Amino acid sequence: MRTIAACLFLACSFASGQAQAPVSRSSQQEGVDQRIVLEVTNVNLLFTVTDRRGRFITNLTEKDITVREGRNPQKILQFSAESDLPLRLAIVVDSSNSIRDRLKFIQESAIEFINSVMRPEQDKATVISFDTAPELQADLSNNIEQLTRVIRQLRAGGGTSLYDAIFFASRDKLMQDQPRDKFRRAMVVLSDGEDNQSRYSRDQALEMAQRADVVIYTISTNLTRTETGGDKVLKYYAAETGGQAFFPFKADDLSQSFENIANELRHQYSILYRPEPLRTDGSYQEVQIVVKDRANLVVRSRRGYYAPLL
């Protein structure tokens, strides 16, 4: 039982895009206990490829791709183009006192995103606001009317717990639907990027998002046209998870950005590989995906994963 419990823990904690857990069974003579051994050995990662103008490249094959962990090239076991998987979205809305004068903009932005991206027949979204603490406004739902209503009802006030909100949305909501490889998980954060109230750190929140296979897209409420510390935080989350950061000045500017996000979520490639060497120390492993002989192409993916911990 200890072996099974330990292996099950690994299967849940291996944040590699998706931890694959093939099951092998060894049975002996009748009357002898059967053992079930779960081996967590494979890494699954999603990525998008565009040209320098942002146009999606959709005709790549496995032979076009190289994957490396550090300096070590990896053998790709599976390669596929994923275009139509259901989305699981978290709309994370800053409702703290620091954005009081931009709350209407944030609400309009969130509603525009839901209306332009969600397909009610297969996608679901959750709405989470945060001031002093994160608060669930709407659980995962395909009811666009309900999601819109709770966003319009938000009121500003209190401190700012951005990191806690990202942590909560990743762990408690976007991890719900399984298996992980059957859904796309994305988070849209509408905020100034400042934090003065969280229990979790910036990097603890990022680690949880990575463990949940979440791509983070951020929309800044900064109107000054001068980069702030909060803007840097928003860029950091987007870059580390394979998303993008946007800095619009009015809701009308967002239409093209939302269309780009929707297209990106439905024009992703998926690769599966077995890490060589395989590490089981819980360490963070950097991964690089490149397109062979195409230096003009841009690959966007999460930058790594956490190895299982024995």
C-alpha positions as CSV (number, residue, x, y, z in Angstrom):
1,M,0.0,0.0,0.0
2,R,2.9,2.4,0.7
3,T,4.2,1.9,-2.8
4,I,0.8,2.6,-4.3
5,A,0.3,5.7,-2.2
6,A,3.7,7.1,-2.9
7,C,3.3,6.6,-6.6
8,L,-0.2,8.1,-6.6
9,F,1.3,11.2,-5.0
10,L,3.8,11.4,-7.7
11,A,1.2,11.2,-10.4
12,C,-0.7,14.1,-8.8
13,S,2.3,16.3,-8.2
14,F,4.3,15.9,-11.4
15,A,3.6,19.2,-13.1
16,S,4.9,18.6,-16.5
17,G,2.1,19.9,-18.7
18,Q,0.6,16.6,-17.9
19,A,2.0,13.7,-15.9
20,Q,1.4,10.5,-17.7
21,A,1.1,7.5,-15.4
22,P,1.1,4.1,-17.3
23,V,0.0,1.3,-15.1
24,S,1.8,-2.1,-15.0
25,R,0.4,-5.0,-13.1
26,S,2.4,-8.0,-11.9
27,S,0.4,-11.0,-10.8
28,Q,1.8,-14.2,-9.4
29,Q,0.3,-17.5,-8.4
30,E,-3.3,-17.5,-7.0
31,G,-3.3,-16.5,-3.3
32,V,-0.3,-14.1,-3.7
33,D,-1.0,-10.4,-3.5
34,Q,-1.0,-8.5,-6.7
35,R,1.1,-5.3,-6.9
36,I,0.2,-2.2,-9.0
37,V,3.1,-0.1,-9.9
38,L,2.5,3.4,-11.3
39,E,5.5,4.9,-13.2
40,V,5.4,8.7,-13.7
41,T,7.9,9.1,-16.6
42,N,6.5,11.3,-19.3
43,V,6.2,15.0,-19.8
44,N,3.4,16.6,-21.9
45,L,3.8,20.3,-23.1
46,L,1.7,22.6,-25.2
47,F,3.1,25.3,-27.4
48,T,2.2,27.7,-30.2
49,V,4.3,28.8,-33.1
50,T,4.0,32.2,-34.9
51,D,6.0,34.2,-37.4
52,R,7.4,37.6,-36.5
53,R,4.0,39.2,-37.4
54,G,2.1,37.0,-35.0
55,R,0.5,34.7,-37.6
56,F,0.1,31.2,-36.5
57,I,2.1,28.4,-38.1
58,T,-0.1,25.3,-38.3
59,N,1.6,22.9,-40.7
60,L,4.6,21.7,-38.5
61,T,5.4,18.1,-38.0
62,E,7.4,16.2,-35.3
63,K,10.4,16.3,-37.6
64,D,10.4,20.1,-37.4
65,I,10.7,20.2,-33.6
66,T,13.6,19.9,-31.2
67,V,13.1,19.6,-27.4
68,R,15.8,20.2,-24.9
69,E,16.1,20.0,-21.1
70,G,19.1,22.1,-20.4
71,R,21.6,20.9,-23.0
72,N,20.1,17.5,-23.3
73,P,18.0,16.8,-26.4
74,Q,14.8,14.8,-25.7
75,K,13.2,12.1,-27.8
76,I,9.6,13.0,-28.7
77,L,7.2,10.1,-28.1
78,Q,4.0,11.8,-29.4
79,F,3.3,14.9,-31.4
80,S,-0.1,16.4,-32.3
81,A,-1.8,19.6,-33.3
82,E,-4.6,20.4,-30.9
83,S,-7.2,22.8,-32.3
84,D,-10.6,22.2,-30.7
85,L,-10.3,21.0,-27.1
86,P,-12.7,22.4,-24.5
87,L,-11.5,25.4,-22.6
88,R,-11.4,25.9,-18.8
89,L,-11.0,29.6,-18.1
90,A,-10.4,31.6,-15.0
91,I,-11.3,35.3,-15.1
92,V,-9.4,36.8,-12.2
93,V,-10.5,40.4,-11.6
94,D,-8.8,42.9,-9.4
95,S,-11.4,44.6,-7.2
96,S,-9.1,46.3,-4.7
97,N,-9.1,49.9,-3.8
98,S,-6.0,50.6,-6.0
99,I,-8.1,50.1,-9.2
100,R,-11.2,51.9,-8.1
101,D,-11.1,54.4,-10.9
102,R,-10.6,51.7,-13.5
103,L,-13.1,49.1,-12.3
104,K,-15.6,49.9,-15.1
105,F,-12.9,49.3,-17.6
106,I,-12.0,46.0,-16.0
107,Q,-15.6,44.9,-15.9
108,E,-16.1,45.7,-19.6
109,S,-12.8,43.9,-20.5
110,A,-13.8,40.8,-18.6
111,I,-17.2,40.6,-20.2
112,E,-15.8,41.3,-23.6
113,F,-13.4,38.4,-23.1
114,I,-16.1,36.0,-22.1
115,N,-18.3,36.9,-25.0
116,S,-15.6,36.7,-27.6
117,V,-13.8,33.5,-26.5
118,M,-16.3,31.2,-24.8
119,R,-18.2,28.5,-26.7
120,P,-21.0,27.6,-24.3
121,E,-21.5,24.1,-25.8
122,Q,-18.1,23.0,-24.6
123,D,-16.2,25.7,-22.7
124,K,-16.5,26.7,-19.0
125,A,-15.3,29.7,-17.0
126,T,-15.0,30.8,-13.4
127,V,-14.9,34.3,-12.1
128,I,-12.7,35.1,-9.1
129,S,-12.3,38.6,-7.7
130,F,-9.7,39.7,-5.3
131,D,-9.0,42.5,-2.9
132,T,-7.9,41.7,0.6
133,A,-8.5,38.0,-0.2
134,P,-9.7,36.0,-3.3
135,E,-13.4,35.5,-3.6
136,L,-15.2,33.1,-5.8
137,Q,-17.9,35.0,-7.7
138,A,-19.0,32.2,-10.1
139,D,-17.9,28.6,-10.2
140,L,-17.0,26.9,-13.5
141,S,-20.0,27.4,-15.7
142,N,-21.0,27.7,-19.4
143,N,-23.8,30.2,-18.5
144,I,-22.5,33.4,-20.1
145,E,-25.4,35.5,-18.7
146,Q,-24.6,34.4,-15.1
147,L,-20.9,35.1,-15.6
148,T,-21.6,38.5,-17.0
149,R,-24.0,39.4,-14.1
150,V,-21.5,38.6,-11.3
151,I,-18.8,40.7,-13.1
152,R,-21.1,43.7,-13.3
153,Q,-21.9,43.4,-9.6
154,L,-18.3,43.8,-8.5
155,R,-17.4,46.7,-6.2
156,A,-13.9,48.0,-5.4
157,G,-12.3,48.3,-2.0
158,G,-9.7,46.7,0.3
159,G,-6.1,45.5,-0.2
160,T,-4.6,43.5,-3.1
161,S,-4.0,39.8,-3.0
162,L,-3.1,39.0,-6.6
163,Y,-0.8,36.1,-5.8
164,D,-3.3,34.4,-3.6
165,A,-5.9,34.8,-6.4
166,I,-3.7,33.1,-9.0
167,F,-2.8,30.3,-6.5
168,F,-6.5,29.7,-5.7
169,A,-7.7,29.8,-9.3
170,S,-5.1,27.4,-10.3
171,R,-5.3,24.9,-7.5
172,D,-9.0,24.9,-6.6
173,K,-10.7,25.6,-9.9
174,L,-8.7,24.9,-13.0
175,M,-7.4,21.6,-11.8
176,Q,-11.0,20.2,-11.4
177,D,-11.7,18.6,-14.7
178,Q,-9.6,15.6,-15.6
179,P,-7.8,14.2,-17.4
180,R,-5.6,17.2,-17.9
181,D,-4.8,16.5,-21.5
182,K,-8.5,16.7,-22.6
183,F,-8.8,20.4,-21.7
184,R,-7.0,23.7,-22.3
185,R,-6.6,25.7,-19.1
186,A,-6.1,29.5,-19.3
187,M,-6.3,32.4,-16.9
188,V,-7.0,36.0,-17.7
189,V,-5.8,38.4,-15.0
190,L,-7.1,42.0,-15.1
191,S,-5.1,44.0,-12.6
192,D,-2.4,46.7,-12.0
193,G,-0.1,43.8,-10.9
194,E,0.5,45.2,-7.5
195,D,0.2,43.0,-4.4
196,N,0.2,44.0,-0.7
197,Q,-1.9,41.3,1.0
198,S,-1.1,37.8,-0.2
199,R,0.0,34.9,2.0
200,Y,1.7,33.2,-1.0
201,S,4.6,34.7,-2.8
202,R,4.8,35.6,-6.5
203,D,6.8,32.5,-7.3
204,Q,4.6,30.2,-5.2
205,A,1.6,31.4,-7.2
206,L,3.5,30.8,-10.4
207,E,4.5,27.3,-9.3
208,M,0.9,26.4,-8.7
209,A,-0.2,27.7,-12.1
210,Q,2.6,25.6,-13.7
211,R,1.5,22.5,-11.8
212,A,-2.1,23.1,-13.0
213,D,-1.0,23.5,-16.7
214,V,-2.4,27.0,-16.8
215,V,-1.4,29.6,-19.4
216,I,-1.7,33.1,-18.0
217,Y,-2.8,36.1,-20.0
218,T,-2.6,39.5,-18.3
219,I,-4.3,42.7,-19.0
220,S,-2.8,45.8,-17.2
221,T,-4.9,48.6,-15.9
222,N,-2.0,51.0,-15.9
223,L,-2.8,54.2,-17.9
224,T,0.5,56.1,-17.4
225,R,2.4,54.6,-20.4
226,T,5.3,54.2,-17.9
227,E,6.2,50.6,-16.9
228,T,5.5,50.0,-13.2
229,G,6.6,47.2,-10.9
230,G,3.1,45.7,-11.3
231,D,3.5,45.7,-15.1
232,K,6.7,43.7,-14.7
233,V,4.9,41.2,-12.5
234,L,2.2,40.8,-15.2
235,K,4.8,40.2,-17.9
236,Y,6.6,37.7,-15.7
237,Y,3.5,35.5,-15.2
238,A,2.6,35.6,-18.9
239,A,6.2,34.8,-20.1
240,E,6.7,32.0,-17.6
241,T,3.5,30.2,-18.5
242,G,3.5,30.7,-22.3
243,G,0.9,33.5,-22.3
244,Q,0.9,37.1,-23.3
245,A,0.7,40.5,-21.4
246,F,-1.5,43.3,-22.8
247,F,-1.5,47.0,-22.0
248,P,-4.7,48.5,-23.5
249,F,-6.0,52.0,-22.8
250,K,-9.7,51.5,-23.5
251,A,-12.0,48.5,-23.8
252,D,-12.2,48.9,-27.6
253,D,-8.5,48.1,-27.8
254,L,-9.1,44.7,-26.5
255,S,-11.1,43.1,-29.3
256,Q,-8.0,42.1,-31.3
257,S,-6.2,41.0,-28.2
258,F,-9.0,38.7,-27.2
259,E,-9.3,37.3,-30.7
260,N,-5.6,36.5,-30.6
261,I,-6.0,34.7,-27.3
262,A,-8.9,32.7,-28.6
263,N,-6.9,31.7,-31.8
264,E,-3.9,30.8,-29.8
265,L,-5.8,28.5,-27.4
266,R,-7.1,26.7,-30.5
267,H,-3.9,26.5,-32.5
268,Q,-1.6,24.7,-30.1
269,Y,0.8,21.8,-30.6
270,S,1.2,19.0,-28.0
271,I,4.4,17.0,-27.4
272,L,5.0,14.0,-25.1
273,Y,8.5,12.9,-24.1
274,R,10.3,10.9,-21.5
275,P,12.9,13.1,-19.7
276,E,16.5,11.9,-20.1
277,P,17.9,11.9,-17.5
278,L,14.8,11.4,-15.4
279,R,15.0,13.4,-12.1
280,T,12.9,12.6,-9.0
281,D,14.1,15.3,-6.6
282,G,11.3,17.9,-7.1
283,S,13.6,20.3,-8.9
284,Y,12.5,22.7,-11.6
285,Q,13.5,21.6,-15.1
286,E,13.9,24.2,-17.8
287,V,12.6,23.1,-21.2
288,Q,13.3,24.7,-24.6
289,I,11.3,24.0,-27.7
290,V,12.7,25.2,-31.0
291,V,11.7,24.8,-34.7
292,K,14.6,23.4,-36.7
293,D,16.1,25.7,-39.3
294,R,13.4,28.4,-38.8
295,A,15.0,31.1,-36.7
296,N,12.3,33.6,-37.9
297,L,9.6,31.7,-36.0
298,V,8.5,32.4,-32.4
299,V,7.7,29.5,-30.1
300,R,5.6,30.3,-27.0
301,S,5.4,27.7,-24.3
302,R,5.8,27.2,-20.6
303,R,9.5,27.4,-19.7
304,G,9.7,24.3,-17.6
305,Y,8.1,21.9,-15.1
306,Y,8.6,20.4,-11.7
307,A,10.1,16.9,-11.4
308,P,8.4,14.4,-9.1
309,L,9.7,14.2,-5.6
310,L,10.5,10.8,-4.1
